[in-house]
Amino acid sequence: MIRVSKLGFIGLSAVDRDGMAEYYSRIMGLAKQEETPDGLYFSCGPEHHAVGLRFGSEPGMEHIGLELAGDGSLAEAQKALAAAGVPSEIRSDTVPGIAECLRLADPDGATIYLYRQAEPSAKAYSGNGGVAPTKLGHVAYFVENAKRSERFFTENLGFRWADWVEDVFLFMRCNADHHTLNFLQSAKRGMFHFAFELRDFSHVEQTCDLLARENIPLIWGPGRHGAGHNIFIYHHDPDGNIVEYFAELDRMSDESLGYYDPKPYHEDSPQRPKVWPHHPLSGNKWGVRPPDGFGAINLARKTA
């Protein structure tokens, strides 16, 4: 079976060229790795880029890049997908920093690039301060049928379900981290948010102060989610995309045990993947609810 090892990058369609470049370089602190006639690419680690911006007329997610585990060829991966009825296409130099990738779409039409290896980054961070997150952590987007998404990513790409909020909000993982992809069943389409990991709670505090100095208000947070138990803050980038910074995300270091590394704030002992109820505390254990219109998690505003 094909198995994904991590989320490598996200590609965004960007409208505010100057504002987005300023945000991701100076405020987030990522290093500009490459500039093309229609795009910019920023790194926050050893690989070519974590965020790619391609300038267009509407903002939103264009694609995600998932790195494959193992050393098999992309042709072998393509053959395995074809056997499962999933069409794909091998492409060369489609994404800067990725010599060869396998392009496919999930059941909701989201574009996915599978790849084996990215070019190294010349510089991981801008060197001019900023948030400087440790990595791109996860992407969340709206889907028509979350159960269908679970089947697709489990059967074809080796993901495992990490938690559900009833049957409409799915967290999926491909490594020790609690989630790499989130799927929110909704009439909406497109991206909900994407998220970057911070070192610890003090890094979250520093980031809140940095955003305040830049007059960038928080949408929600600080708080601690139920599913995943991560500390979170959310805000908008200049194009209106929802960006999350998080810390203390649950991890399952030993897959054979089937539960997350124990933490003092866990409800269960041991804390295993489970189905959470529609309840405010599933969204934020500290009690503050999300604002009206915040994605599809108005389900977390339900009081019973």
matplotlib code that plots the C-alpha trace (Angstrom):
import matplotlib.pyplot as plt

x = [0.0, 1.1, 1.8, 2.2, 4.9, 4.1, 2.6, 5.2, 3.7, 0.5, -0.1, -2.2, -3.8, -2.9, -4.5, -2.6, 0.9, 2.7, 0.6, 1.1, 4.8, 5.2, 3.2, 4.9, 8.4, 8.6, 5.7, 5.7, 9.5, 9.8, 12.6, 11.8, 13.2, 12.3, 10.5, 8.8, 7.0, 3.7, 4.6, 6.7, 7.9, 8.7, 10.5, 10.4, 12.7, 15.2, 13.0, 12.5, 9.2, 6.3, 4.1, 3.8, 1.9, 0.7, -0.9, -4.4, -7.8, -9.3, -7.6, -7.7, -6.0, -4.7, -3.0, -1.3, 2.0, 2.3, 5.7, 5.6, 7.3, 9.7, 11.8, 9.5, 9.1, 6.3, 5.4, 4.8, 2.6, 0.7, 0.1, -1.2, -3.6, -4.8, -5.5, -7.7, -9.5, -7.8, -6.4, -3.1, -0.5, 3.3, 4.5, 8.0, 8.9, 5.2, 6.0, 9.2, 11.6, 9.9, 11.6, 8.9, 5.5, 2.3, -0.8, -4.2, -7.5, -9.4, -13.2, -14.0, -11.6, -8.8, -5.4, -2.8, 0.9, 2.7, 6.4, 9.5, 11.9, 12.1, 15.1, 16.8, 16.1, 19.0, 17.7, 15.0, 14.0, 14.2, 16.6, 14.7, 12.7, 9.0, 7.0, 9.5, 7.2, 8.8, 6.9, 3.7, 1.5, -1.9, -4.5, -8.3, -10.9, -14.6, -15.8, -19.2, -18.9, -16.3, -16.8, -16.0, -12.9, -11.8, -12.1, -10.2, -7.2, -7.1, -7.4, -5.2, -2.7, -2.3, -3.8, -5.4, -8.3, -7.2, -10.5, -14.0, -16.4, -19.6, -19.7, -19.0, -15.5, -12.7, -9.0, -6.6, -2.9, -0.1, 2.6, 2.9, 1.3, -2.4, -3.5, -2.1, -5.5, -8.9, -12.1, -15.3, -18.5, -20.3, -22.2, -19.2, -16.2, -12.6, -10.1, -11.1, -7.6, -4.0, -1.7, 1.9, 3.5, 5.2, 7.7, 5.7, 3.2, 5.7, 6.2, 2.4, 2.5, 5.3, 3.3, 0.2, 2.4, 3.9, 0.6, -0.7, 2.2, 1.3, -2.4, -3.4, -6.3, -6.9, -10.1, -10.2, -7.9, -5.7, -7.4, -6.9, -8.8, -10.4, -9.5, -5.7, -5.5, -3.3, -3.0, -4.3, -4.7, -6.3, -6.1, -6.3, -3.5, -3.8, -5.9, -8.3, -7.1, -7.5, -4.1, -3.6, -0.6, -0.5, 1.6, 1.4, -0.4, -1.1, 1.4, 1.3, 4.9, 4.3, 1.8, 1.5, 0.1, -2.8, -3.0, -1.5, 1.5, 0.0, -0.6, -2.0, -4.8, -6.1, -9.7, -9.1, -6.3, -5.0, -6.2, -7.2, -8.8, -12.4, -15.6, -16.2, -19.6, -21.0, -20.2, -18.4, -15.7, -14.9, -13.8, -12.1, -11.6, -11.0, -14.6, -14.4, -16.4, -15.5, -17.1, -20.1, -19.3, -16.0, -15.8, -18.0, -17.2, -20.4, -21.2, -18.9, -21.4, -24.0, -24.8, -26.1]
y = [0.0, 3.6, 5.4, 9.1, 10.1, 13.9, 17.0, 18.8, 22.0, 23.9, 25.9, 29.0, 31.2, 34.7, 38.1, 40.6, 40.1, 42.6, 41.9, 38.2, 38.4, 40.7, 38.5, 35.2, 36.7, 39.4, 38.5, 34.7, 34.8, 32.3, 32.5, 33.3, 30.3, 31.1, 33.7, 32.9, 35.3, 34.3, 33.1, 33.1, 30.1, 30.2, 27.6, 27.0, 24.0, 21.9, 21.4, 23.8, 25.3, 24.9, 27.6, 28.4, 31.5, 31.7, 35.0, 34.9, 36.5, 34.6, 33.5, 29.9, 26.5, 25.2, 22.0, 20.2, 18.2, 14.9, 13.1, 9.4, 6.9, 4.2, 4.2, 2.8, 4.7, 7.1, 4.7, 2.0, 4.3, 5.3, 1.6, 1.0, 3.9, 2.7, -0.7, 1.0, 3.0, 6.3, 8.1, 10.0, 11.5, 11.7, 15.3, 16.8, 20.3, 21.2, 22.4, 24.4, 22.3, 19.0, 17.4, 14.8, 14.2, 12.3, 14.4, 13.2, 14.5, 13.4, 12.7, 16.4, 17.5, 18.8, 18.5, 16.4, 16.1, 13.0, 13.1, 11.3, 14.1, 17.8, 20.0, 21.3, 24.9, 27.3, 29.0, 27.8, 31.2, 34.8, 35.6, 38.8, 37.6, 36.9, 34.0, 31.3, 28.3, 24.8, 23.4, 23.3, 21.1, 20.5, 21.6, 21.5, 21.8, 21.2, 18.0, 16.7, 13.4, 12.9, 9.1, 9.0, 11.1, 8.7, 5.7, 7.4, 8.5, 5.3, 2.8, 4.7, 6.7, 4.9, 7.5, 6.6, 8.3, 10.2, 11.5, 12.4, 15.1, 13.0, 12.1, 15.5, 16.6, 14.1, 14.3, 12.1, 11.3, 9.9, 9.8, 10.3, 13.7, 13.6, 15.1, 16.1, 16.6, 17.6, 17.2, 19.1, 17.8, 20.9, 22.4, 24.7, 23.9, 25.0, 25.4, 26.0, 26.7, 25.6, 25.5, 25.9, 24.3, 26.4, 25.2, 25.5, 27.7, 30.5, 30.6, 31.0, 33.9, 35.6, 35.1, 36.7, 39.7, 39.9, 39.8, 42.5, 44.8, 44.3, 45.1, 41.6, 40.5, 37.0, 35.3, 32.7, 31.7, 31.2, 28.0, 24.2, 22.0, 18.8, 16.6, 16.7, 18.8, 21.4, 25.0, 27.2, 30.7, 31.6, 34.8, 35.9, 36.4, 39.4, 37.4, 36.4, 32.8, 31.4, 30.6, 28.6, 28.5, 25.6, 23.8, 20.7, 18.6, 15.0, 12.4, 8.6, 7.7, 4.0, 2.9, -0.6, 0.8, 2.5, 5.5, 9.0, 9.9, 10.6, 14.2, 15.6, 17.3, 14.2, 13.2, 9.5, 7.2, 6.1, 8.6, 6.7, 7.8, 8.4, 10.1, 13.4, 14.9, 18.1, 20.3, 23.6, 21.8, 19.6, 22.8, 24.5, 22.9, 26.4, 27.3, 30.3, 29.5, 30.3, 33.4, 33.2, 32.2, 30.5, 27.8, 24.8, 24.6, 26.4, 22.7, 23.4, 26.1, 23.4, 23.4, 19.8]
z = [0.0, -0.6, 2.6, 3.1, 5.7, 6.1, 4.8, 2.8, 1.4, 0.6, -2.6, -2.4, -5.0, -3.8, -4.6, -2.4, -3.8, -1.6, 1.5, 1.3, 0.6, 3.6, 5.9, 5.1, 5.0, 7.7, 10.0, 9.8, 9.3, 6.5, 4.0, 0.4, -1.4, -5.0, -7.1, -10.4, -12.8, -11.1, -7.7, -4.5, -2.4, 1.3, 3.5, 7.2, 7.4, 5.4, 2.3, -0.6, 0.5, 2.9, 1.3, -2.3, -3.6, -7.1, -7.9, -9.3, -9.1, -6.1, -2.8, -1.6, -1.6, -5.0, -3.8, -1.1, -1.3, 0.6, 0.9, 0.4, 2.8, 1.5, -1.6, -4.3, -7.6, -8.5, -11.3, -8.7, -6.7, -9.9, -10.6, -7.1, -7.3, -10.7, -9.3, -6.7, -9.4, -8.7, -11.8, -11.5, -13.7, -13.3, -13.8, -14.0, -12.7, -12.1, -8.6, -7.9, -5.8, -6.8, -9.7, -10.2, -8.6, -9.0, -9.4, -8.3, -6.9, -3.8, -4.0, -3.6, -6.3, -4.1, -6.0, -4.3, -5.3, -4.1, -4.1, -2.9, -2.2, -2.3, -3.1, 0.1, 1.2, 1.0, 4.1, 6.5, 7.9, 6.9, 9.7, 10.4, 13.3, 12.9, 14.2, 12.8, 13.2, 13.4, 10.5, 8.4, 10.5, 8.9, 6.4, 6.9, 4.2, 3.6, 2.0, 1.0, 2.9, 5.6, 5.7, 2.0, 2.6, 5.4, 3.1, 0.3, 2.5, 4.5, 1.6, -0.9, 1.1, 4.4, 6.7, 10.0, 11.7, 14.8, 16.2, 15.0, 16.3, 15.8, 12.1, 10.5, 11.6, 10.9, 12.0, 10.1, 10.6, 8.6, 11.3, 15.0, 15.0, 15.9, 12.6, 9.2, 7.4, 8.7, 6.9, 7.7, 6.2, 4.9, 2.0, 1.7, -0.4, -0.3, 2.5, 6.1, 7.5, 7.6, 10.5, 11.7, 14.7, 17.4, 19.9, 23.1, 25.0, 25.5, 21.7, 21.4, 23.8, 21.9, 18.7, 20.2, 21.2, 17.7, 16.0, 18.3, 17.4, 13.8, 14.4, 13.4, 15.6, 16.7, 15.5, 18.2, 21.0, 22.9, 23.8, 24.0, 21.6, 22.8, 19.8, 19.6, 22.8, 21.1, 22.2, 19.4, 18.0, 14.7, 12.6, 9.0, 6.5, 4.1, 1.7, 4.4, 4.7, 8.2, 9.7, 12.9, 15.1, 17.5, 20.2, 22.3, 19.7, 20.8, 19.4, 19.2, 19.5, 19.7, 17.0, 18.5, 21.8, 20.0, 22.3, 22.5, 24.7, 28.1, 29.2, 32.4, 30.6, 28.8, 29.7, 29.3, 30.5, 28.1, 25.5, 22.4, 19.1, 19.8, 18.7, 20.5, 21.0, 19.6, 22.6, 23.2, 25.2, 22.2, 20.4, 23.3, 26.7, 28.2, 27.3, 25.0, 21.9, 18.3, 16.7, 14.5, 11.0, 11.9, 9.3, 10.1, 13.8, 14.8, 15.6, 18.6, 19.8, 20.5, 24.2, 24.6]

ax = plt.figure().add_subplot(projection="3d")
ax.plot(x, y, z, "-o")
ax.set_aspect("equal")
plt.show()
